[in-house]
Amino acid sequence: MIDEYIYNAKNNLGLPHTGGTDWRCITNDVISAFNEVILIANPYSIMEIGFNAGASALLFLMLNPNLEYHSIDIVENGKSVAYIGTNFKGFRFYNKSSFDLPDIRMHSIYDLVFIDGDHSEEGVKNDIEKSLLFNPKYILLDDFKHPSHSYIEKIILEDERVEVVKVWEFNEIWLGYSMALCKVKK
């Protein structure tokens, strides 16, 4: 299914900010990392903050089609939302800002919250605070060690409520794409 979607994305869907699906991030290394996240966190339900083109949603749902996967973003990427929503029954998209998360009660608890939204320092801090409202076991952070967002790693390492479990770095993608899986201390 990934190959089919990448083929469709390259042929007719365009760039994410125009409603398309430029999915350069889907590599075998990234797929393996997402699989490791599932093996470690063993989630039944995931809240994603920052859908963009839907690559992460598709990867998680392809690796575990039984997930309850809720995603929010300030811009609805209609083509990706429609494609993923049609192919995975547990997928829901909410056109909202993460600053409005307390208003969203789609699910009282999520096993994993994936933060890939507003990459500003204020946005990351907000997304962590809002994520903790859902009492997750784990938080996954996008661009943990990206040179353009060096403060993300610092914010997490200084937060006593979470512990970094594993970091993945993909230096061949987007000048240093990385992720960190953090266990929430209870």
C-alpha positions in Angstrom: 0.0 0.0 0.0 2.9 2.4 0.7 4.2 1.9 -2.9 0.7 2.6 -4.3 0.3 5.8 -2.3 3.8 7.1 -3.1 3.1 6.4 -6.8 -0.2 8.4 -6.6 1.5 11.2 -4.6 4.3 11.6 -7.2 1.8 11.5 -10.1 -1.0 13.8 -9.0 -1.2 15.0 -5.5 1.5 17.8 -5.3 3.2 19.3 -2.3 1.8 19.0 1.3 1.1 22.7 1.7 -1.1 22.6 -1.4 -3.0 19.5 -0.3 -0.6 17.0 -1.8 1.7 14.3 -0.4 5.4 14.8 -1.0 6.5 11.8 1.0 10.3 11.9 0.7 10.5 10.8 4.3 9.3 7.3 3.6 12.5 5.2 3.4 13.2 1.7 4.7 15.1 3.2 7.7 12.1 5.3 8.6 9.7 2.4 8.2 11.9 0.3 10.5 12.0 3.1 13.1 8.2 3.4 13.1 8.0 -0.4 13.5 10.3 -0.1 16.5 8.1 2.6 18.1 5.2 0.2 17.8 7.2 -2.7 19.3 8.4 -0.6 22.2 5.2 1.4 23.0 2.7 -1.2 21.9 0.0 1.4 21.4 -3.7 0.7 20.9 -4.4 4.4 20.4 -2.3 7.3 19.1 -2.9 11.1 19.0 -0.8 12.8 16.4 -0.2 16.5 16.6 0.6 17.7 13.1 -0.7 15.7 10.2 0.8 17.6 7.3 0.7 15.2 4.4 -0.2 12.2 6.5 3.0 10.1 6.0 3.3 9.3 9.7 -0.3 8.4 10.0 -0.1 6.1 7.0 3.1 4.4 8.3 1.6 3.8 11.8 -1.6 2.5 10.4 0.0 0.2 7.8 2.2 -1.3 10.5 -0.9 -1.8 12.8 -4.2 -1.4 10.9 -6.1 -1.9 14.2 -4.9 1.3 15.8 -7.2 4.1 16.9 -5.4 6.9 15.3 -6.5 10.5 15.8 -4.7 13.4 14.1 -5.0 17.1 14.4 -3.6 19.9 12.2 -4.5 23.5 11.4 -4.7 22.7 7.7 -6.7 19.8 6.4 -4.9 18.0 3.7 -8.0 16.7 2.0 -6.5 14.2 -0.3 -4.4 12.5 2.3 -7.2 12.6 4.9 -9.6 11.0 2.4 -7.1 8.3 1.3 -6.2 7.3 4.9 -9.7 7.6 6.2 -11.0 5.3 3.4 -8.4 2.7 4.0 -8.3 2.6 7.8 -11.4 2.5 10.0 -9.7 3.8 13.2 -8.4 7.0 11.6 -10.0 10.4 12.6 -8.8 13.8 11.6 -9.6 17.0 13.4 -9.0 20.4 11.8 -7.7 22.1 15.0 -4.7 23.8 16.5 -2.8 22.0 19.2 -3.3 25.1 21.3 -7.0 24.1 21.3 -6.3 20.5 22.5 -8.1 20.8 25.8 -11.3 21.3 23.8 -10.8 18.0 22.1 -12.2 15.0 23.9 -12.1 12.4 21.2 -10.4 10.0 23.5 -9.7 10.4 27.2 -6.4 8.5 27.1 -3.9 7.8 24.3 -1.1 5.2 24.7 1.2 7.3 22.4 1.2 11.0 21.5 3.2 11.9 18.4 4.3 15.5 18.4 5.1 16.8 14.9 3.2 20.1 14.8 4.4 23.6 15.5 8.1 23.3 15.7 8.6 26.7 17.5 9.9 26.5 21.0 6.6 27.8 22.3 4.7 25.3 20.1 6.8 22.3 21.3 6.3 23.3 25.0 2.6 23.6 24.4 2.3 20.3 22.6 4.1 18.5 25.4 1.8 20.1 28.0 -1.3 19.2 26.0 0.0 15.7 25.3 0.3 15.0 29.0 -3.4 15.8 29.5 -4.1 12.5 27.6 -2.1 10.5 30.1 0.0 8.7 27.5 2.5 6.0 28.2 4.9 7.4 25.6 5.5 10.6 23.6 7.2 10.5 20.2 8.9 13.7 19.1 9.7 14.7 15.5 12.9 16.5 14.7 14.4 15.8 18.1 18.0 16.5 16.9 17.3 18.6 13.8 19.8 21.5 13.6 17.0 24.0 12.9 15.2 23.0 16.1 18.0 22.3 18.5 15.9 23.5 21.4 13.6 20.4 21.1 16.3 18.1 22.5 17.0 20.6 25.3 13.3 20.9 26.3 12.9 17.2 26.5 16.2 16.5 28.4 15.3 19.1 31.0 11.7 17.8 31.4 11.6 15.5 34.5 8.2 14.1 33.5 9.7 12.2 30.5 12.6 9.9 29.9 14.2 9.4 26.5 14.0 5.7 25.5 15.4 5.7 22.0 16.5 8.2 19.4 16.5 7.6 15.6 18.5 9.8 13.3 18.1 9.9 9.5 20.8 12.2 8.3 20.0 11.5 4.6 16.5 13.0 4.9 15.8 16.7 5.1 19.2 17.7 6.6 18.9 15.7 9.8 15.4 14.3 10.4 15.2 12.5 13.7 12.7 11.2 16.3 12.9 10.5 20.0 10.6 8.1 21.9 10.1 9.2 25.5 8.4 7.2 28.3 6.2 9.3 30.5 7.0 8.9 34.1 4.0 8.2 36.3 
